[in-house]
Amino acid sequence: MSETDAPLTYYEMAGEAVQHWPPSTAVQFGELIGDENKLVESIAPEEFFRKLRVGNETRLDQIKEFQKEILEELEDVRCYRVGEIRIDIYLLGRDDSKVCGLQTLSVET
């Protein structure tokens, strides 16, 4: 469980990333974002949305619609956690000519 209420922000990877998407390993994702020295964990996008529901019970309809839009609009959707205590979370997929999605922060002690 996160100890912060960090916002979900738009994130877009550099132009060459689309050629390497989706990464074959979590380590390769770390290399794509320039964090190859941090712990990188791949999680299923469904797990991201399951955790997002916790503490947001009054917004379940919005989260369900948000999940539907992400999975319908982007291809090869992947979710990664980068770091150990201050964990950057990326939910990204391919949209024609770019890799984009959302990024947020989770502080877990």
C-alpha positions in Angstrom: 0.0 0.0 0.0 1.3 3.4 -0.9 1.9 6.1 1.7 1.4 8.9 -0.8 -1.4 10.2 -3.0 0.7 10.9 -6.0 -1.2 12.0 -9.2 -1.4 9.9 -12.3 0.5 11.9 -15.0 0.9 11.5 -18.7 4.2 9.9 -19.7 5.6 9.5 -23.2 8.8 7.6 -24.0 11.5 8.9 -26.4 10.9 8.3 -30.1 13.2 5.2 -30.4 11.3 3.4 -27.7 8.5 2.4 -30.0 11.0 0.2 -32.0 11.7 -1.7 -28.8 8.2 -2.0 -27.4 7.2 -4.1 -25.7 10.4 -4.8 -23.9 11.3 -8.5 -23.6 12.3 -8.2 -19.9 11.9 -5.8 -17.0 15.6 -5.0 -17.2 15.2 -3.9 -20.8 12.4 -1.5 -19.7 14.8 -0.1 -17.1 17.3 0.5 -19.9 14.6 2.2 -22.1 13.9 4.8 -19.3 17.5 5.2 -18.2 17.0 3.5 -14.8 19.0 0.3 -15.5 20.6 0.4 -12.0 17.2 0.3 -10.2 15.1 -2.7 -9.3 12.5 -3.1 -12.1 9.5 -5.4 -11.7 6.8 -6.2 -14.3 3.3 -6.5 -13.1 0.1 -7.3 -15.0 -1.9 -4.1 -15.9 -4.9 -5.8 -14.2 -2.9 -5.8 -10.9 -2.3 -2.0 -11.3 -6.0 -1.4 -11.6 -6.8 -3.8 -8.7 -4.5 -1.8 -6.4 -5.9 1.5 -7.8 -9.4 0.5 -6.6 -8.2 0.2 -2.9 -9.0 3.4 -1.2 -11.0 4.6 -4.2 -14.2 2.7 -3.6 -16.4 5.7 -4.4 -14.8 6.0 -7.9 -15.0 2.3 -9.0 -17.1 3.2 -12.1 -14.5 5.8 -13.2 -11.6 3.3 -12.6 -13.4 0.6 -14.6 -14.0 3.1 -17.5 -10.4 4.3 -17.3 -9.1 0.7 -17.5 -11.3 0.0 -20.5 -10.1 3.1 -22.3 -6.4 2.3 -21.7 -6.7 -1.3 -22.8 -8.7 -0.4 -25.9 -6.7 2.6 -27.0 -3.2 1.3 -26.5 -1.5 -1.9 -27.8 0.9 -4.1 -25.9 0.0 -2.4 -22.5 2.6 -3.2 -19.8 3.0 -2.1 -16.2 6.4 -1.7 -14.4 7.5 -0.7 -10.9 10.9 0.9 -10.7 12.7 1.3 -7.4 12.4 -0.1 -3.9 10.9 2.5 -1.5 10.1 5.4 -3.8 8.6 3.3 -6.6 7.9 4.9 -9.9 5.0 3.1 -11.6 4.5 3.2 -15.3 1.4 1.9 -17.2 2.4 2.2 -20.9 1.4 1.0 -24.3 1.9 1.7 -28.0 -0.2 4.2 -29.8 0.6 4.2 -33.5 3.9 6.2 -33.5 4.7 6.5 -29.8 4.8 4.7 -26.5 2.8 6.5 -23.9 0.6 6.2 -20.9 0.7 7.1 -17.2 3.3 7.4 -14.5 2.8 7.8 -10.8 4.8 7.4 -7.6 4.2 5.0 -4.7 6.1 5.3 -1.4 6.2 1.9 0.4 8.1 1.3 3.6 
